[in-house]
Amino acid sequence: MRVALHDESSVAVRAGQVLLAERDLTVLGLLERDPTTHDPRIERVDDLAGYDVLVTDAHRDMDGLVEEALEAGIGCVLFAGGPDIGERYGSEFDSIGRTLIVGANLATGIARCLAAHETARGGEVLGVTCAWTEPGSRLRRGEPVAFPDPVGALWAKRRRGRDKHDLVAPVEGDWAAATAAVTSVVDGGVVSRVVGVADLSAHLQALALASAAIAIDSYASGAHLPEASAERYLMAALGAGLDVAAHTAAA
């Protein structure tokens, strides 16, 4: 696997370190940047031709990078972005048999895929709640969410413009977390399954970005959010070092 990496922050730099631990990685190209280490797999990239996927943590001006990937005929993974950018470029990626993954981050990547995984376990689903942290001052009221330690319990608020069951909990410091709670009818009884992750924010975000690149071949051509292949995405994240806590109880 030949990956071209465009970095604007420590997230992509850490994602590159995660990718270097993958046995299938043959080359990690740094877009228009010279390597600072002597790993023979790392090289400078000025031309994307010959690579398999472009990975970026850019938050702005993503269209130019997406168009570079299209011109080179390769896949693309975006840390940011949403359905809008997918709608603009999905048909073009589909026409060349390549994949664009948008939103490969803690919220729309790890959190949403945890929820999709639990939902897919079977039973009649009665309710799904997806929650994650974002940097900010802690709330003094809202909806309670129990994240794994060391983040712990926080007040959260519903995210406007997204699913009505999405909850966001502001938190200070270097830690971040995500949880998914699914209530289902299983074998005649009602159970609640909760899965969650907590770690350094930069590490979780890097895993979220790198996992999409690792799993990109499991997605159909066109544009997708990570949850379109949630199982393979989570397998990639677990293989890269994601630790998940789980709890099941009668509802």
MOSULZI-V88998 format. One record per pair of residues at least 12 apart in sequence whose C-alpha atoms are under 6 Angstrom apart, sorted by the first residue. I is the first residue (numbers start at 1). J is the second residue. D is the distance in Angstrom with one decimal. If there is no record, write none. Layout:
I,J,D
I,J,D
//
This chain:
1,24,5.6
1,25,4.6
1,26,5.4
2,26,5.7
2,27,4.7
2,51,5.0
2,52,5.3
3,28,5.0
3,51,6.0
3,52,6.0
3,53,5.3
4,28,5.8
4,29,4.5
4,30,5.9
4,54,4.7
5,29,5.9
5,30,5.0
5,31,5.8
5,54,5.9
5,55,4.9
5,56,6.0
6,31,5.2
6,56,4.7
7,56,5.8
7,57,5.9
8,58,5.8
11,202,5.8
11,206,5.0
12,57,5.6
14,206,5.5
15,206,4.4
15,210,5.1
27,41,4.7
27,42,6.0
28,41,5.9
28,42,4.8
29,42,5.7
29,43,4.9
29,44,5.4
29,45,5.2
30,44,4.9
30,45,5.4
31,45,4.6
32,45,5.5
32,46,5.4
48,72,5.8
49,72,5.2
52,74,5.4
53,74,5.3
53,75,4.4
53,76,5.2
54,76,4.7
55,76,5.9
55,77,4.8
56,78,5.4
57,79,4.7
59,80,5.6
75,98,5.2
75,99,4.9
75,100,5.8
76,100,4.8
77,100,5.9
77,101,4.8
78,102,4.8
78,103,6.0
79,103,5.1
79,104,4.5
79,105,5.5
79,209,5.8
80,103,4.7
81,102,5.4
81,103,5.3
82,102,5.8
82,103,5.9
86,223,5.0
90,222,4.5
90,223,4.4
91,222,5.9
93,222,4.8
94,221,4.7
94,222,4.1
97,221,5.1
98,221,4.8
99,221,4.6
99,222,5.0
99,223,5.9
100,223,4.5
101,223,5.8
101,224,5.0
101,225,5.6
102,225,5.3
104,208,5.5
104,209,4.9
105,205,5.4
105,208,4.8
105,209,5.8
106,205,5.5
106,208,5.8
109,208,5.9
109,226,5.3
111,178,5.5
113,227,5.0
113,230,4.8
114,180,6.0
115,180,5.0
123,184,5.8
123,185,5.4
123,186,5.0
124,184,5.3
124,185,5.0
125,184,4.3
126,183,5.4
126,184,5.2
127,182,5.8
127,183,5.2
128,181,5.7
128,182,4.6
129,165,5.0
129,180,5.7
129,181,5.1
130,166,5.0
130,180,4.5
131,166,5.8
131,167,4.5
131,168,5.7
131,178,5.6
131,179,5.2
132,168,5.3
132,177,5.7
132,178,4.0
133,168,5.6
133,169,4.6
133,170,5.5
133,176,5.7
133,177,5.6
134,170,4.9
135,170,5.4
135,171,5.2
135,172,5.8
136,170,4.6
136,171,5.1
136,172,5.6
137,170,5.7
137,171,5.7
137,172,6.0
138,170,5.2
138,171,5.1
139,155,5.6
141,155,5.8
142,155,5.2
142,156,5.4
142,157,5.7
143,155,5.3
143,156,5.0
148,198,5.8
155,169,6.0
156,168,5.2
156,169,4.1
174,200,5.7
174,201,5.7
175,199,5.7
175,200,4.4
175,201,5.0
176,198,5.7
176,199,5.8
176,200,5.9
176,201,4.6
177,197,5.4
177,198,4.2
178,196,5.5
178,197,5.4
179,195,5.6
179,196,4.0
180,194,5.7
180,195,5.5
181,193,5.7
181,194,4.4
190,251,5.5
191,249,5.6
191,250,4.4
191,251,4.8
192,248,5.7
192,249,5.4
192,251,5.3
193,247,5.8
193,248,4.4
194,246,5.7
194,247,5.2
195,245,5.6
195,246,4.3
196,244,5.7
196,245,5.3
197,244,5.1
211,233,5.9
211,236,5.2
211,237,5.2
215,233,5.6
//
